Amino acid sequence: MGAKPEAGHETGNTERKDGGMDEAPPWAAPLRDMYQQVVEEPLPDFLSDLLSRLDRDAE
């Protein structure tokens, strides 16, 4: 939660092992944005309830 993006992710550039920069493919930024939206979605109540019941049953 709240993980910082690696260097270059804001611009779409990625650093190579030799210190140079590679341009990210054009689909990378929209995919990263979509992933971030999913990560930020709240957990549905029914799933939260299920996890709570499973935790209680495990004790």
N, CA, C and O atoms as a DFTB+ gen file, in Angstrom:
236 C
 N C O
     1  1       0.830      -1.179       0.000
     2  2       0.000       0.000       0.000
     3  2       0.872       1.239       0.000
     4  3       1.782       1.379       0.818
     5  1       0.585       2.128      -0.921
     6  2       1.339       3.363      -0.969
     7  2       2.752       3.178      -1.489
     8  3       3.620       4.004      -1.204
     9  1       3.008       2.119      -2.244
    10  2       4.343       1.885      -2.761
    11  2       4.719       2.984      -3.744
    12  3       3.899       3.419      -4.552
    13  1       5.972       3.427      -3.665
    14  2       6.440       4.450      -4.577
    15  2       6.779       3.815      -5.918
    16  3       7.371       2.737      -5.963
    17  1       6.407       4.475      -7.012
    18  2       6.788       3.947      -8.318
    19  2       8.294       4.011      -8.483
    20  3       8.952       4.876      -7.906
    21  1       8.832       3.106      -9.260
    22  2      10.260       3.113      -9.518
    23  2      10.621       4.308     -10.377
    24  3       9.759       4.903     -11.024
    25  1      11.892       4.654     -10.380
    26  2      12.368       5.794     -11.149
    27  2      11.987       5.639     -12.612
    28  3      12.119       4.559     -13.187
    29  1      11.514       6.726     -13.209
    30  2      11.178       6.713     -14.614
    31  2       9.730       6.387     -14.897
    32  3       9.260       6.632     -16.008
    33  1       9.008       5.847     -13.943
    34  2       7.623       5.444     -14.199
    35  2       6.717       6.641     -14.427
    36  3       5.692       6.516     -15.097
    37  1       7.071       7.793     -13.885
    38  2       6.239       8.960     -14.093
    39  2       6.325       9.421     -15.541
    40  3       5.351       9.947     -16.081
    41  1       7.468       9.233     -16.171
    42  2       7.683       9.732     -17.526
    43  2       7.517       8.670     -18.587
    44  3       7.447       8.994     -19.773
    45  1       7.453       7.414     -18.195
    46  2       7.370       6.339     -19.172
    47  2       8.737       5.835     -19.588
    48  3       8.839       4.920     -20.406
    49  1       9.783       6.416     -19.041
    50  2      11.135       5.963     -19.332
    51  2      11.588       4.993     -18.258
    52  3      11.208       5.116     -17.094
    53  1      12.398       4.036     -18.654
    54  2      12.955       3.096     -17.684
    55  2      14.464       3.085     -17.813
    56  3      15.009       3.211     -18.909
    57  1      15.125       2.934     -16.692
    58  2      16.580       2.938     -16.691
    59  2      17.101       1.541     -17.000
    60  3      16.653       0.552     -16.420
    61  1      18.059       1.480     -17.929
    62  2      18.694       0.207     -18.261
    63  2      19.776      -0.089     -17.240
    64  3      20.198       0.797     -16.498
    65  1      20.223      -1.335     -17.204
    66  2      21.283      -1.727     -16.270
    67  2      22.580      -0.973     -16.540
    68  3      23.367      -0.754     -15.620
    69  1      22.814      -0.570     -17.795
    70  2      24.050       0.142     -18.123
    71  2      23.946       1.647     -17.837
    72  3      24.862       2.403     -18.159
    73  1      22.833       2.080     -17.233
    74  2      22.668       3.480     -16.854
    75  2      21.945       4.316     -17.890
    76  3      21.565       5.449     -17.597
    77  1      21.739       3.791     -19.106
    78  2      21.007       4.521     -20.140
    79  2      19.511       4.465     -19.874
    80  3      19.058       3.817     -18.931
    81  1      18.754       5.151     -20.716
    82  2      17.302       5.170     -20.561
    83  2      16.647       4.544     -21.787
    84  3      17.059       4.812     -22.916
    85  1      15.631       3.712     -21.571
    86  2      14.823       3.144     -22.637
    87  2      13.446       3.781     -22.589
    88  3      12.908       4.038     -21.512
    89  1      12.881       4.035     -23.755
    90  2      11.515       4.556     -23.836
    91  2      10.549       3.401     -23.612
    92  3      10.694       2.344     -24.225
    93  1       9.585       3.590     -22.759
    94  2       8.575       2.564     -22.487
    95  2       7.645       2.451     -23.697
    96  3       7.433       3.440     -24.400
    97  1       7.089       1.262     -23.952
    98  2       6.147       1.124     -25.063
    99  2       4.910       1.988     -24.812
   100  3       4.605       2.311     -23.664
   101  1       4.197       2.365     -25.873
   102  2       3.059       3.288     -25.725
   103  2       1.925       2.737     -24.871
   104  3       1.146       3.522     -24.330
   105  1       1.804       1.445     -24.731
   106  2       0.719       0.869     -23.926
   107  2       1.067       0.811     -22.449
   108  3       0.193       0.514     -21.635
   109  1       2.301       1.081     -22.074
   110  2       2.736       0.924     -20.685
   111  2       2.058       1.926     -19.745
   112  3       1.582       1.540     -18.678
   113  1       2.009       3.190     -20.122
   114  2       1.435       4.216     -19.233
   115  2      -0.061       3.975     -18.986
   116  3      -0.484       4.028     -17.831
   117  1      -0.892       3.711     -20.023
   118  2      -2.308       3.437     -19.739
   119  2      -2.508       2.177     -18.884
   120  3      -3.395       2.136     -18.031
   121  1      -1.690       1.167     -19.115
   122  2      -1.802      -0.050     -18.315
   123  2      -1.441       0.230     -16.861
   124  3      -2.110      -0.249     -15.945
   125  1      -0.386       1.005     -16.654
   126  2       0.035       1.372     -15.294
   127  2      -1.056       2.193     -14.610
   128  3      -1.326       1.992     -13.426
   129  1      -1.689       3.121     -15.344
   130  2      -2.765       3.941     -14.782
   131  2      -3.968       3.077     -14.388
   132  3      -4.551       3.262     -13.319
   133  1      -4.332       2.127     -15.266
   134  2      -5.457       1.248     -14.971
   135  2      -5.160       0.389     -13.734
   136  3      -6.026       0.212     -12.877
   137  1      -3.948      -0.138     -13.643
   138  2      -3.548      -0.929     -12.483
   139  2      -3.658      -0.091     -11.207
   140  3      -4.170      -0.561     -10.191
   141  1      -3.175       1.146     -11.267
   142  2      -3.219       2.007     -10.081
   143  2      -4.655       2.272      -9.644
   144  3      -4.931       2.324      -8.445
   145  1      -5.573       2.441     -10.592
   146  2      -6.980       2.650     -10.252
   147  2      -7.550       1.424      -9.537
   148  3      -8.298       1.561      -8.568
   149  1      -7.202       0.240     -10.009
   150  2      -7.696      -0.999      -9.382
   151  2      -7.128      -1.129      -7.976
   152  3      -7.849      -1.505      -7.052
   153  1      -5.854      -0.826      -7.804
   154  2      -5.217      -0.924      -6.486
   155  2      -5.882       0.016      -5.489
   156  3      -6.006      -0.319      -4.310
   157  1      -6.308       1.178      -5.946
   158  2      -6.895       2.183      -5.059
   159  2      -8.372       1.949      -4.758
   160  3      -8.930       2.615      -3.887
   161  1      -9.023       1.005      -5.467
   162  2     -10.436       0.726      -5.198
   163  2     -10.594       0.108      -3.806
   164  3      -9.776      -0.714      -3.393
   165  1     -11.640       0.503      -3.089
   166  2     -11.860      -0.092      -1.767
   167  2     -12.276      -1.560      -1.899
   168  3     -12.870      -1.965      -2.898
   169  1     -11.956      -2.330      -0.885
   170  2     -12.339      -3.735      -0.838
   171  2     -13.850      -3.815      -0.633
   172  3     -14.372      -3.172       0.278
   173  1     -14.568      -4.582      -1.451
   174  2     -16.021      -4.701      -1.269
   175  2     -16.355      -5.269       0.113
   176  3     -15.614      -6.086       0.659
   177  1     -17.485      -4.820       0.666
   178  2     -17.892      -5.246       2.009
   179  2     -18.011      -6.763       2.117
   180  3     -17.580      -7.344       3.113
   181  1     -18.593      -7.416       1.103
   182  2     -18.782      -8.861       1.201
   183  2     -17.434      -9.585       1.275
   184  3     -17.321     -10.613       1.942
   185  1     -16.428      -9.063       0.605
   186  2     -15.117      -9.695       0.648
   187  2     -14.442      -9.440       1.989
   188  3     -13.793     -10.326       2.546
   189  1     -14.595      -8.245       2.493
   190  2     -14.051      -7.923       3.806
   191  2     -14.687      -8.799       4.890
   192  3     -13.997      -9.303       5.776
   193  1     -16.013      -8.972       4.809
   194  2     -16.716      -9.830       5.763
   195  2     -16.233     -11.275       5.674
   196  3     -16.023     -11.933       6.694
   197  1     -16.060     -11.757       4.461
   198  2     -15.584     -13.125       4.263
   199  2     -14.196     -13.311       4.861
   200  3     -13.940     -14.316       5.524
   201  1     -13.309     -12.367       4.640
   202  2     -11.967     -12.471       5.206
   203  2     -12.008     -12.460       6.725
   204  3     -11.254     -13.185       7.374
   205  1     -12.887     -11.639       7.297
   206  2     -13.026     -11.603       8.765
   207  2     -13.507     -12.943       9.299
   208  3     -13.002     -13.434      10.308
   209  1     -14.484     -13.532       8.622
   210  2     -14.997     -14.852       9.069
   211  2     -13.917     -15.918       8.943
   212  3     -13.780     -16.767       9.825
   213  1     -13.170     -15.885       7.890
   214  2     -12.098     -16.863       7.720
   215  2     -11.030     -16.713       8.789
   216  3     -10.498     -17.706       9.286
   217  1     -10.713     -15.469       9.146
   218  2      -9.737     -15.232      10.221
   219  2     -10.245     -15.775      11.542
   220  3      -9.484     -16.380      12.296
   221  1     -11.541     -15.564      11.837
   222  2     -12.113     -16.067      13.091
   223  2     -12.090     -17.584      13.124
   224  3     -11.762     -18.183      14.148
   225  1     -12.439     -18.205      12.004
   226  2     -12.484     -19.666      11.933
   227  2     -11.093     -20.277      12.080
   228  3     -10.956     -21.398      12.570
   229  1     -10.064     -19.548      11.659
   230  2      -8.698     -20.064      11.737
   231  2      -8.162     -20.057      13.160
   232  3      -7.201     -20.763      13.465
   233  1      -8.768     -19.273      14.024
   234  2      -8.279     -19.158      15.421
   235  2      -8.732     -20.271      16.279
   236  3      -8.404     -20.310      17.465
